Amino acid sequence: MANGLSLGSFSRPGRSVTAPPRAGWRSPHPPRYPPRGGSVQSEDLVPTSKRLRSPVVAVTGAASGIGRAFLARAASSADFRRVVAIDDHRGDVPDVTWRVLDIRDPLLANRISDVDVLVHLGSDESLDSDAAERRRYNLRAAQTVLTACAAARVRRVVLVTSAMVYGAAPDNPVPLPEDAPVAAESDTGVVGDYLEIEALVRRSRSHPGLEVTVLRPAALVGPGIDTVVTRHFEAPRLLAVKGSLPHWQFCHVDDLVSALELAALGRVSGVVAVGSDGWLEMEQVEEISGMRRFELPAGLTFGTAERLHRLGITPTPATDLHYVVYPWAVDCAQLREAGWKAAWTNEAALGELLELVEGRHAVVGRRLSGKDATITAAGATVAVIGTAAIVRAARRKRRD
């Protein structure tokens, strides 16, 4: 784990100086990267022509979404020498080098031979994608990126999964430490994709010279974000399981992008949790949102959700509901030690989320039409369950 900027990937050996430096040499004052003790050592006296060069960073999924947001930030940063944008079509961010190709193409290695750091943001996280096709795409993309980076001798790879991999459970500590065990259930949903990607990351760490950093954000909020959590706030009421209450923690896209920059520069490494400070209790969420909770027994909630998913009526497996009824808030220790602080509070992030989902309506992750949206939460739930019963009856009739 790195608490400050790691120079291992980019620095050059220093020299021992026993006499005043020659012309063309100078002692940094203060040094650009001072040692922990604060004093300047002989190895800090380096020729100006040999100064540490800023890295070249490449971004996959650069034409849209979070990839585009990070690309724009990197392009405006003086900390990167050059920025390379990779996607299957050209985007609109200027002052970067565009390389158009499918990131699953093994030829990717040939296109990143001049890159020091690659930030992989080219994944499919849509709830409406076919689950099997999405899984194949995400795993092939991550595997190709990791293999290509090892072959091209890229020094650092940064990927994004989610703090969901810790799992959401009624007995989770609040907050979860970054080194907490990965306890999420593997399923056909996006969380299952994250677990498979992190398994690829663990295997890739055997490549010598390749450093892989994984960012695990809390519940994402921002323009274009559509998840089981954001759809939860499209419902008429907040679903709650009797006897257990969530602790809501959000991560705004702006904060994820700033954390990605630190990871790309090597100032944090390994597993890095990202989110707003603290969390919100259920009562605070109700007050801010103006929504009331709708409590159901756990068995009824998850049993019904699983049946609806098997019938294709809801887009996500029942295990995804754990993330809106049980706690999974995280402690962002590495970023905090690196001097990072979220620009968005949980209250502000929730406020933006509510603005973004205004006019949309969903129950148990399923988007409803305008006609359906006029009924209450209980009525909507009954309507969905009733639809499931009709589908089951029709299937039985066809079999007979």
Backbone torsions as a table, in degrees:
resi	resn	phi	psi	omega
1	MET	NA	133.2	-178.2
2	ALA	-108.0	128.7	178.9
3	ASN	-94.1	-21.1	178.4
4	GLY	-131.0	-170.8	180.0
5	LEU	-68.9	125.1	178.2
6	SER	-86.7	126.4	-178.8
7	LEU	-97.2	-1.4	-172.8
8	GLY	-57.8	-32.6	-174.1
9	SER	-84.7	-20.9	-170.7
10	PHE	-125.6	-15.3	-172.5
11	SER	-78.8	163.0	176.9
12	ARG	-114.9	153.7	178.8
13	PRO	-58.7	142.5	178.4
14	GLY	-86.3	-176.3	179.7
15	ARG	-126.6	149.8	174.4
16	SER	-86.5	127.5	-175.8
17	VAL	-113.6	119.7	-180.0
18	THR	-111.8	-6.5	-180.0
19	ALA	-133.3	165.3	178.1
20	PRO	-54.6	141.2	-177.2
21	PRO	-62.7	149.9	179.0
22	ARG	-72.1	169.5	175.0
23	ALA	-60.9	141.8	-177.8
24	GLY	94.2	-8.5	175.7
25	TRP	-106.5	151.0	173.2
26	ARG	-151.6	151.2	177.0
27	SER	-91.0	123.0	179.0
28	PRO	-60.6	138.0	-178.6
29	HIS	-144.6	97.0	-0.8
30	PRO	-79.0	160.7	179.2
31	PRO	-62.4	149.3	-177.8
32	ARG	-64.2	-39.9	178.0
33	TYR	-126.1	78.4	-174.5
34	PRO	-64.6	147.0	175.2
35	PRO	-65.8	164.2	-175.8
36	ARG	-57.4	-35.7	-177.5
37	GLY	-71.1	-17.3	176.2
38	GLY	94.8	-16.6	-179.4
39	SER	-93.5	155.3	-179.4
40	VAL	-87.9	123.2	178.0
41	GLN	-95.6	170.6	-177.7
42	SER	-61.3	-33.3	-178.3
43	GLU	-71.3	-9.4	176.7
44	ASP	-82.0	-8.9	179.1
45	LEU	-89.5	99.2	-177.3
46	VAL	-126.1	153.0	179.2
47	PRO	-65.3	144.5	-179.2
48	THR	-59.2	-31.0	179.9
49	SER	-72.6	-14.8	-178.3
50	LYS	-107.1	15.6	-177.0
51	ARG	-60.4	155.8	179.1
52	LEU	-59.3	127.9	179.9
53	ARG	-90.3	144.0	175.9
54	SER	-68.8	149.2	-176.4
55	PRO	-76.7	157.6	168.7
56	VAL	-91.8	126.0	-177.3
57	VAL	-114.4	137.3	173.9
58	ALA	-112.3	147.3	-178.0
59	VAL	-128.8	122.3	173.6
60	THR	-91.4	157.8	-174.6
61	GLY	64.7	33.4	-167.6
62	ALA	-78.5	-12.1	-173.5
63	ALA	-85.3	-14.5	-175.5
64	SER	-154.9	169.6	172.6
65	GLY	60.8	-144.0	-178.4
66	ILE	-64.9	-33.7	177.5
67	GLY	-58.7	-44.7	178.8
68	ARG	-66.3	-39.6	-179.5
69	ALA	-62.5	-43.7	178.9
70	PHE	-69.9	-37.8	178.8
71	LEU	-58.4	-44.5	-179.7
72	ALA	-63.1	-39.1	179.3
73	ARG	-67.7	-44.6	-179.4
74	ALA	-63.6	-38.4	-178.5
75	ALA	-65.1	-27.1	-179.1
76	SER	-95.3	1.3	-177.0
77	SER	-95.1	138.2	176.5
78	ALA	-80.5	-5.5	-177.5
79	ASP	-80.8	-10.6	178.4
80	PHE	-113.8	132.4	-178.5
81	ARG	-69.6	-40.2	179.3
82	ARG	-153.3	152.6	-178.1
83	VAL	-123.4	127.0	-179.5
84	VAL	-111.3	126.6	-179.4
85	ALA	-104.6	127.0	-177.7
86	ILE	-123.0	125.4	175.9
87	ASP	-164.6	171.7	-180.0
88	ASP	-82.8	0.1	171.8
89	HIS	-151.8	157.7	-176.5
90	ARG	-77.8	137.8	177.9
91	GLY	-98.0	-167.2	-172.9
92	ASP	-109.5	6.7	179.0
93	VAL	-79.2	123.8	-178.9
94	PRO	-84.3	173.9	173.4
95	ASP	61.7	31.3	173.1
96	VAL	-132.8	164.9	177.5
97	THR	-95.5	114.0	-178.7
98	TRP	-89.5	131.9	174.7
99	ARG	-127.9	109.5	-172.9
100	VAL	-92.2	114.9	175.3
101	LEU	-167.4	161.5	174.9
102	ASP	-76.2	126.6	-175.5
103	ILE	-69.0	-8.9	174.9
104	ARG	-86.3	-3.3	-179.0
105	ASP	-76.3	124.6	178.7
106	PRO	-58.1	-19.3	178.0
107	LEU	-69.1	-4.1	177.0
108	LEU	-53.4	-36.8	-178.5
109	ALA	-58.0	-35.9	-179.8
110	ASN	-71.0	-23.0	-175.0
111	ARG	-93.5	-3.1	-178.2
112	ILE	-124.5	21.1	-177.9
113	SER	-66.4	-18.5	-179.7
114	ASP	-102.6	14.4	-173.6
115	VAL	-103.3	140.0	176.0
116	ASP	-93.7	-38.8	-175.3
117	VAL	-134.1	136.5	174.9
118	LEU	-122.0	127.8	177.0
119	VAL	-106.8	113.0	-174.4
120	HIS	-92.8	110.7	179.9
121	LEU	-128.6	17.9	-177.2
122	GLY	-96.2	61.3	-179.8
123	SER	-118.3	160.9	177.9
124	ASP	-103.9	118.2	-179.5
125	GLU	-122.6	21.6	-177.1
126	SER	-72.2	133.3	176.0
127	LEU	-68.2	-21.9	-175.2
128	ASP	-94.2	-2.4	176.3
129	SER	-72.7	151.8	171.5
130	ASP	-61.4	127.6	-171.5
131	ALA	-60.2	-43.4	-177.7
132	ALA	-67.7	-42.2	179.0
133	GLU	-66.5	-41.1	178.3
134	ARG	-61.9	-43.3	179.0
135	ARG	-60.7	-46.3	179.5
136	ARG	-60.8	-44.2	-178.9
137	TYR	-62.6	-50.1	-174.9
138	ASN	-63.4	-41.4	-179.4
139	LEU	-70.8	-41.8	179.1
140	ARG	-64.0	-40.7	179.8
141	ALA	-63.8	-48.2	-178.9
142	ALA	-63.9	-42.4	-179.8
143	GLN	-64.2	-42.4	179.1
144	THR	-64.4	-42.8	179.5
145	VAL	-61.0	-47.6	-177.8
146	LEU	-65.5	-42.8	179.9
147	THR	-67.0	-43.3	-179.9
148	ALA	-64.4	-39.9	179.6
149	CYS	-65.4	-40.0	177.0
150	ALA	-64.0	-42.4	-179.0
151	ALA	-68.1	-36.6	-177.6
152	ALA	-87.9	1.2	-180.0
153	ARG	60.7	37.4	170.1
154	VAL	-69.0	134.8	-172.0
155	ARG	-79.9	-30.0	-174.5
156	ARG	-143.5	138.3	173.9
157	VAL	-122.4	136.5	177.0
158	VAL	-120.1	126.6	177.4
159	LEU	-122.7	160.6	177.4
160	VAL	-121.9	125.4	170.3
161	THR	-115.5	-115.5	178.9
162	SER	-165.7	152.1	172.2
163	ALA	-66.1	-7.8	174.3
164	MET	-59.3	-24.6	-177.8
165	VAL	-64.6	-19.1	175.4
166	TYR	-70.4	-20.7	-175.6
167	GLY	86.3	151.7	174.9
168	ALA	-112.8	124.1	-176.0
169	ALA	-145.8	151.2	-177.7
170	PRO	-63.0	-24.3	-178.3
171	ASP	-102.8	15.3	177.1
172	ASN	-63.4	138.6	171.0
173	PRO	-66.3	150.1	178.9
174	VAL	-123.2	111.8	1.9
175	PRO	-89.4	167.3	173.7
176	LEU	-79.2	133.3	175.1
177	PRO	-72.2	157.5	-178.6
178	GLU	-61.1	-30.0	-178.6
179	ASP	-92.2	15.4	175.7
180	ALA	-62.7	149.7	-179.0
181	PRO	-65.9	148.8	173.5
182	VAL	-75.0	113.9	-172.2
183	ALA	-125.9	8.9	179.1
184	ALA	-67.6	151.2	177.2
185	GLU	-82.5	133.2	176.9
186	SER	-75.8	128.8	-178.7
187	ASP	-147.2	-168.4	-177.9
188	THR	-84.9	-2.8	-178.3
189	GLY	-82.4	-175.7	-178.9
190	VAL	-62.0	-33.4	178.9
191	VAL	-60.6	-38.9	175.8
192	GLY	-60.7	-37.5	175.9
193	ASP	-61.5	-45.0	-179.8
194	TYR	-60.1	-42.3	-179.8
195	LEU	-62.5	-41.7	179.1
196	GLU	-66.6	-40.1	179.0
197	ILE	-63.9	-42.6	179.1
198	GLU	-66.7	-29.6	174.2
199	ALA	-65.5	-39.0	175.5
200	LEU	-62.6	-39.7	179.9
201	VAL	-62.3	-44.8	-179.9
202	ARG	-60.0	-39.7	178.8
203	ARG	-70.3	-34.2	-176.4
204	SER	-70.8	-18.7	-177.6
205	ARG	-69.8	-4.3	174.7
206	SER	-79.1	-12.9	178.0
207	HIS	-71.1	120.0	-179.8
208	PRO	-65.3	136.6	176.0
209	GLY	83.6	-2.2	-180.0
210	LEU	-106.1	117.7	176.9
211	GLU	-99.4	129.1	-179.3
212	VAL	-118.8	125.1	177.8
213	THR	-113.4	134.1	180.0
214	VAL	-117.6	121.0	175.3
215	LEU	-94.3	132.8	179.7
216	ARG	-119.0	90.1	-179.6
217	PRO	-75.2	153.7	169.5
218	ALA	-70.5	-168.3	-176.3
219	ALA	-58.2	116.3	-174.4
220	LEU	-73.6	144.0	179.1
221	VAL	-137.7	138.9	176.0
222	GLY	152.7	172.1	179.4
223	PRO	-56.9	133.0	177.1
224	GLY	84.0	-5.4	-178.8
225	ILE	-83.9	124.5	-179.3
226	ASP	-136.0	103.4	-176.1
227	THR	-134.1	176.3	176.0
228	VAL	-61.6	-29.1	178.6
229	VAL	-73.7	-47.1	-179.4
230	THR	-64.6	-36.1	178.6
231	ARG	-69.6	-24.5	176.4
232	HIS	-58.9	-34.8	-178.9
233	PHE	-86.6	4.0	171.2
234	GLU	-91.3	-7.9	-178.4
235	ALA	-77.9	158.2	177.1
236	PRO	-63.7	-32.1	177.0
237	ARG	-136.3	167.4	179.0
238	LEU	-89.9	121.2	178.3
239	LEU	-70.2	135.2	176.7
240	ALA	-138.2	147.4	176.2
241	VAL	-98.3	131.5	-178.4
242	LYS	-58.9	132.7	177.4
243	GLY	89.0	-2.6	179.7
244	SER	-146.6	139.6	179.5
245	LEU	-126.8	141.5	178.6
246	PRO	-76.6	165.2	169.2
247	HIS	-120.8	111.8	-170.2
248	TRP	-86.0	124.1	174.4
249	GLN	-130.1	134.2	-177.1
250	PHE	-118.1	161.7	174.0
251	CYS	-134.7	111.0	178.0
252	HIS	-74.0	147.3	180.0
253	VAL	-55.2	-37.6	179.1
254	ASP	-58.5	-40.6	-179.7
255	ASP	-72.8	-35.7	175.3
256	LEU	-62.4	-41.6	-179.7
257	VAL	-63.3	-42.5	179.5
258	SER	-67.6	-34.9	176.1
259	ALA	-68.5	-36.4	176.6
260	LEU	-60.9	-36.9	179.0
261	GLU	-63.4	-43.8	177.7
262	LEU	-63.1	-40.0	179.3
263	ALA	-65.9	-40.5	179.7
264	ALA	-64.4	-31.2	178.9
265	LEU	-86.4	-1.7	177.1
266	GLY	81.3	15.0	-178.4
267	ARG	-82.9	-15.9	167.9
268	VAL	-135.9	153.9	-177.0
269	SER	-154.6	173.3	-178.3
270	GLY	74.7	-131.6	177.8
271	VAL	-99.4	125.3	-173.4
272	VAL	-129.5	116.6	175.7
273	ALA	-83.5	143.9	-178.0
274	VAL	-133.2	131.0	177.4
275	GLY	179.5	170.4	175.5
276	SER	-68.4	158.1	179.3
277	ASP	-64.9	133.6	173.3
278	GLY	72.4	-150.7	-176.6
279	TRP	-162.3	170.5	178.0
280	LEU	-111.9	137.5	172.6
281	GLU	-78.3	164.1	-177.2
282	MET	-58.8	-39.9	-179.2
283	GLU	-63.1	-37.8	178.4
284	GLN	-65.9	-41.2	178.8
285	VAL	-63.0	-40.9	178.3
286	GLU	-63.5	-40.7	-178.9
287	GLU	-67.2	-44.4	-178.2
288	ILE	-68.5	-42.3	-174.6
289	SER	-84.0	-22.3	-174.0
290	GLY	73.0	13.2	-179.2
291	MET	-101.4	149.7	176.9
292	ARG	-104.9	152.9	179.5
293	ARG	-81.3	155.9	177.0
294	PHE	-128.0	105.9	-172.3
295	GLU	-92.8	137.4	176.3
296	LEU	-135.9	154.5	173.6
297	PRO	-63.5	148.3	-177.7
298	ALA	-58.6	-44.9	-177.3
299	GLY	-60.2	-45.1	179.0
300	LEU	-65.4	-43.3	-177.6
301	THR	-59.8	-56.3	-174.0
302	PHE	-76.5	-34.0	177.7
303	GLY	-63.8	-45.3	178.3
304	THR	-65.1	-43.3	-179.6
305	ALA	-61.5	-39.4	179.9
306	GLU	-66.4	-41.6	178.4
307	ARG	-63.9	-41.8	179.3
308	LEU	-63.8	-36.9	179.7
309	HIS	-69.5	-41.5	178.7
310	ARG	-61.3	-31.5	179.1
311	LEU	-83.0	-3.3	179.3
312	GLY	79.4	13.2	-177.9
313	ILE	-83.2	-33.1	176.4
314	THR	-114.0	148.7	-171.9
315	PRO	-81.6	-15.2	-174.1
316	THR	-123.2	151.3	177.2
317	PRO	-67.0	161.1	-176.8
318	ALA	-59.7	-30.6	-178.8
319	THR	-62.3	-24.5	178.7
320	ASP	-65.8	-26.0	177.9
321	LEU	-65.9	-21.2	177.3
322	HIS	-55.2	-33.5	-173.5
323	TYR	-77.5	-5.1	175.3
324	VAL	-114.2	0.1	179.0
325	VAL	-125.7	-16.3	-179.4
326	TYR	-122.1	157.1	-176.9
327	PRO	-77.5	145.1	171.8
328	TRP	-152.9	31.9	177.3
329	ALA	-65.7	147.8	-174.2
330	VAL	-123.4	156.3	176.0
331	ASP	-98.6	118.3	-176.6
332	CYS	-89.0	62.0	-170.5
333	ALA	-65.2	-46.6	-177.3
334	GLN	-60.6	-47.4	-179.5
335	LEU	-63.8	-39.9	178.9
336	ARG	-61.2	-44.3	179.5
337	GLU	-67.0	-25.0	178.0
338	ALA	-83.4	1.0	178.8
339	GLY	89.9	7.4	-179.6
340	TRP	-82.5	145.7	175.0
341	LYS	-142.8	133.0	179.8
342	ALA	-60.9	135.1	177.4
343	ALA	-78.1	-23.3	-177.7
344	TRP	-105.9	130.2	171.5
345	THR	-80.1	164.4	175.6
346	ASN	-60.9	-39.0	179.6
347	GLU	-62.2	-45.1	-179.0
348	ALA	-68.2	-39.7	179.1
349	ALA	-63.6	-42.4	177.8
350	LEU	-64.0	-39.6	178.1
351	GLY	-59.8	-43.0	178.1
352	GLU	-67.0	-40.8	178.1
353	LEU	-56.8	-45.6	-179.0
354	LEU	-62.8	-36.4	176.9
355	GLU	-67.5	-39.9	-176.6
356	LEU	-69.9	-31.6	-177.2
357	VAL	-94.7	1.5	-178.6
358	GLU	-58.8	131.8	-179.4
359	GLY	90.4	-7.3	176.2
360	ARG	-101.8	153.6	-176.2
361	HIS	-142.0	131.2	-179.7
362	ALA	-148.2	152.4	173.5
363	VAL	-134.7	129.0	-177.5
364	VAL	51.5	39.6	177.1
365	GLY	82.6	-7.1	-178.3
366	ARG	-94.8	125.7	177.6
367	ARG	-69.2	137.0	-179.8
368	LEU	-107.3	153.3	174.8
369	SER	-74.3	168.4	178.5
370	GLY	-59.3	-34.7	179.4
371	LYS	-65.9	-45.0	179.8
372	ASP	-64.9	-29.4	-172.4
373	ALA	-69.8	-10.3	-178.2
374	THR	-82.0	-8.1	-178.5
375	ILE	-92.8	164.7	-177.4
376	THR	-76.5	171.2	179.3
377	ALA	-60.9	-46.0	179.6
378	ALA	-63.0	-43.4	179.3
379	GLY	-63.3	-39.0	179.4
380	ALA	-65.2	-41.5	179.1
381	THR	-62.8	-44.6	178.0
382	VAL	-61.9	-40.1	-179.8
383	ALA	-62.5	-42.3	179.5
384	VAL	-66.0	-44.9	178.6
385	ILE	-62.3	-39.7	177.7
386	GLY	-62.5	-40.4	175.9
387	THR	-58.9	-41.4	179.0
388	ALA	-62.1	-41.4	179.8
389	ALA	-63.6	-40.4	178.6
390	ILE	-63.5	-42.9	179.0
391	VAL	-61.7	-44.3	179.7
392	ARG	-62.3	-42.2	179.8
393	ALA	-63.3	-40.4	179.5
394	ALA	-64.8	-38.9	179.1
395	ARG	-66.6	-40.2	177.5
396	ARG	-63.0	-39.0	-180.0
397	LYS	-64.8	-40.5	179.1
398	ARG	-65.5	-38.3	178.8
399	ARG	-66.3	-35.4	179.2
400	ASP	-71.7	NA	NA
